[in-house]
Amino acid sequence: MKDLGYTTLDGRSARLSAKDIEALAAGVRGGIVTPEAAEYDAARKVWNGMVERRPALIARCLNAQDVRHALAFARAHDMRLSVRGGGHHIAGNSVADGGLVIDQSSRRDVHIDPAARRARVAPGALLGDFDREAQAFGLATPLGINATTGVAGLCLGGGFGWLTRKHGMTIDNLVSADIVTADGRQRVVSATQEPELFWAIRGGGGNFGVVTSFEFTLHPLGPEVYSGLVVYPLEQASKVLHAWRDFTRDAPAEVNVWAVLRKAPPLPFLPESVHGSNVVIMAAVYTGKADDGERAIAPVLGFGTPAGSHLGSNPYAGFQAAFDPLLQPGARNYWKSHNFAQLSDALLDIVIAAAAAAPGPECEVFLAQLGGAMAAVAPTDTAYAGRDANTIMNIHGRWQNAADDARGRDWTRTLYRDAAPHSTGGGYVNFFSEDEGERVAQAYGVNYARLQSIKRRYDPDNVFRMNMNVMPEAGKQAA
Ligand SMILES: Cc1cc2nc3c(=O)[nH]c(=O)nc-3n(C[C@H](O)[C@H](O)[C@H](O)COP(=O)(O)OP(=O)(O)OC[C@H]3O[C@@H](n4cnc5c(N)ncnc54)[C@H](O)[C@@H]3O)c2cc1C
């Protein structure tokens, strides 16, 4: 083993001796990956192809003791440190440039206790892993909508998806977590054990330690749910989105309809002439009794004159992966998002005009219908404060070639800027890009000062700073 250079917490250059590196390797059962290793390039890649970071070392942690050892090593050498789950965060903070990555991505075990309706989930599990195991027992908990997303990052930032209106956010279903804090202590947190830290990790992201295990509550669901897509030409978007807004405003919590504005993918139920044209896709899932789904979702077919539709009883785990083909890893992504309490006519006009001007076939605007059980929790009950967001808009700037970076970023930023006056001003840290650190304090709103105080207690040196960072110093905002 050779010695190698690394970056310290505050950005200085330093060196590790071969002996140091051997000492790290000796205490990490999953082994370490150095820049000379054949698997290094694969191990440092994340979902967003725009992220190009070169860690000094990757520690493949197989258990809490591996995590403690790697953390102690990083602290002893004052190394920049990151924590990786599914590697999906758009900002790429799970890869510390020049630093040490605590990588738990190989730990994908999910254990279901059907009698207790509880799931024990390892920190590298992806949403697809969780859904697959839970659905074998006809159970589920709210997660996101792309099966390759990591449960860890999604949960720690909040987590919402098709079940959120009925059963709350992912964090509302977290029962306990095992966490290694910056002092190297392994702790169990829950409503009764270190409740303040438990409060903080429900939305506070990776700011407070390394979670090595999650425990969730589960709900009966499916395995078939009434679900599918209804596609309208963008020319009808104004009528369709107004009808959607009216329909969803008072809809029961079982009704979930999200709007996606983009160019039509070559879906088999669409005429070929529609492929590649601008459309509004209504993605619908009924999470109540399957027999009631058809009647409950039928109005979606009458928002305009559909170019095509595909609705019916589908396996829930399959529908959870329905958008996966459009969200494959490796593309270049620049995203921005807003929270809305309501959707004004002016905002809908802005979104429709932006969709018509999208610079590429993969750029899209997602409007997620929320509310229901998510809004029933008080903003101060968990660190996630944006409970007033009845809709979250995520602008997916997405393309394949670096030559399109400027065009894609401009489109995303323009829509973000134009839509801003209509938003709550809050935000969702799981959707922030790397240049949005200044939005963190605003996203946590009323909860930010309390998060800072918990950060001072559990991570006063801000060891865990490769995230949407809560600054320990009172009054300070993330840079
Ligand atoms: C295609 C796509 C679809 C998405 N859809 C949704 C959606 O429907 N709903 C939704 O809510 N979100 C969604 N997201 C956002 C998603 O919640 C975040 O990207 C989330 O961070 C992913 O978690 P991860 O573990 O894969 O990420 P990673 O990049 O591995 O981790 C993100 C951050 O989480 C922290 N972290 C990860 N693991 C741990 C751990 N074990 N302990 C402590 N900290 C840790 C670290 O700070 C890390 O930097 C989507 C993202 C993408 C790219």
The ligand as a Gaussian input file, in Angstrom:
#p B3LYP/6-31G(d) Opt

LIG

0 1
 C      -34.503000       9.817000      -9.231000
 C      -34.823000      10.319000      -7.859000
 C      -36.122000      10.224000      -7.379000
 C      -36.422000      10.688000      -6.105000
 N      -37.708000      10.593000      -5.660000
 C      -37.998000      10.980000      -4.402000
 C      -39.312000      10.830000      -3.887000
 O      -40.210000      10.356000      -4.556000
 N      -39.538000      11.217000      -2.616000
 C      -38.565000      11.738000      -1.820000
 O      -38.849000      12.046000      -0.661000
 N      -37.317000      11.914000      -2.296000
 C      -37.011000      11.549000      -3.552000
 N      -35.748000      11.724000      -4.035000
 C      -34.756000      12.404000      -3.211000
 C      -34.103000      11.429000      -2.251000
 O      -34.869000      11.377000      -1.082000
 C      -32.671000      11.886000      -1.923000
 O      -31.918000      11.868000      -3.082000
 C      -32.036000      11.026000      -0.833000
 O      -30.927000      11.724000      -0.318000
 C      -31.564000       9.697000      -1.372000
 O      -31.002000       8.915000      -0.382000
 P      -29.713000       8.021000      -0.696000
 O      -29.429000       7.229000       0.521000
 O      -29.907000       7.297000      -1.974000
 O      -28.666000       9.167000      -0.933000
 P      -27.115000       9.381000      -0.623000
 O      -26.652000      10.306000      -1.702000
 O      -26.376000       8.113000      -0.420000
 O      -27.165000      10.135000       0.737000
 C      -27.643000      11.459000       0.828000
 C      -27.185000      12.027000       2.149000
 O      -27.885000      11.375000       3.192000
 C      -27.032000      11.202000       4.306000
 N      -26.966000       9.765000       4.608000
 C      -27.103000       8.716000       3.767000
 N      -27.043000       7.569000       4.454000
 C      -26.869000       7.896000       5.746000
 C      -26.754000       7.160000       6.953000
 N      -26.815000       5.840000       6.991000
 N      -26.574000       7.840000       8.115000
 C      -26.525000       9.183000       8.128000
 N      -26.620000       9.934000       7.020000
 C      -26.806000       9.297000       5.848000
 C      -25.700000      11.808000       3.957000
 O      -25.651000      13.128000       4.432000
 C      -25.718000      11.814000       2.447000
 O      -24.937000      12.854000       1.897000
 C      -35.412000      11.267000      -5.310000
 C      -34.115000      11.379000      -5.802000
 C      -33.820000      10.922000      -7.059000
 C      -32.432000      11.081000      -7.594000

